[in-house]
Amino acid sequence: MAYRTTVQCESCGSNIVPRMTFYNGRPTATFCPICGAIIQDFSPPLFKYIPVLIFVAMGIFLFMEY
C-alpha cells in the first residue's frame, strides 16, 4: 500500500511536503515551504489567543486613560 506524502497548500495551491518546526523537542506547527502558510498548528489553544488578549488589554488600558 502506498502512502500519499504530499498535501495541497490551501494558501498557494501547490502540492508540497510540509516542513515541521519544533520547540523543546515537541512539534509546534507544519508550514508550506513555498509560501510559508501554516498547514497545521500543534500549539495549545491558550497560546493561540495570547496576542489577541494582549491587544484587547492594551485597548482597554488606552480607553481608560481618556
C-alpha positions in Angstrom: 0.0 0.0 0.0 1.4 3.4 -1.0 1.0 6.4 1.3 0.5 9.9 0.0 3.3 12.1 1.2 2.2 15.4 -0.2 -0.7 17.7 0.7 -2.1 20.7 -1.1 -1.5 24.0 0.5 -4.7 25.9 1.0 -2.9 29.2 0.6 -0.9 28.8 -2.6 -2.5 25.6 -4.0 0.9 23.8 -4.6 1.3 20.1 -3.8 4.0 20.1 -1.1 5.7 18.1 1.6 5.1 20.2 4.8 8.0 21.3 6.9 7.7 20.8 10.7 9.1 23.1 13.3 10.0 22.0 16.9 10.3 23.8 20.2 11.9 22.0 23.1 11.6 18.7 21.3 7.9 19.0 20.6 6.3 19.8 17.2 4.7 23.2 17.1 3.5 23.6 13.5 3.8 22.5 9.9 4.5 25.1 7.2 4.3 25.3 3.4 7.9 25.6 2.2 6.8 27.7 -0.8 4.6 30.4 0.7 5.2 29.9 4.5 1.5 29.4 5.4 0.7 27.3 8.4 -0.7 23.9 7.4 -1.4 22.5 10.9 -0.8 24.1 14.3 0.0 21.9 17.3 0.3 24.6 20.0 -2.1 24.5 22.9 -5.2 26.6 22.4 -4.3 29.1 25.1 -1.1 30.1 23.3 -3.0 30.9 20.1 -5.1 33.6 21.8 -2.3 35.4 23.8 -1.7 38.1 21.1 -5.4 38.8 21.0 -5.6 39.1 24.8 -2.6 41.5 24.8 -4.2 43.6 22.1 -7.5 43.8 24.0 -5.8 44.6 27.3 -3.9 47.4 25.6 -7.2 48.7 24.1 -8.9 48.7 27.4 -5.9 50.4 29.1 -5.9 53.2 26.4 -9.6 53.6 26.7 -9.4 54.0 30.4 -6.7 56.7 30.0 -9.0 59.0 28.1 
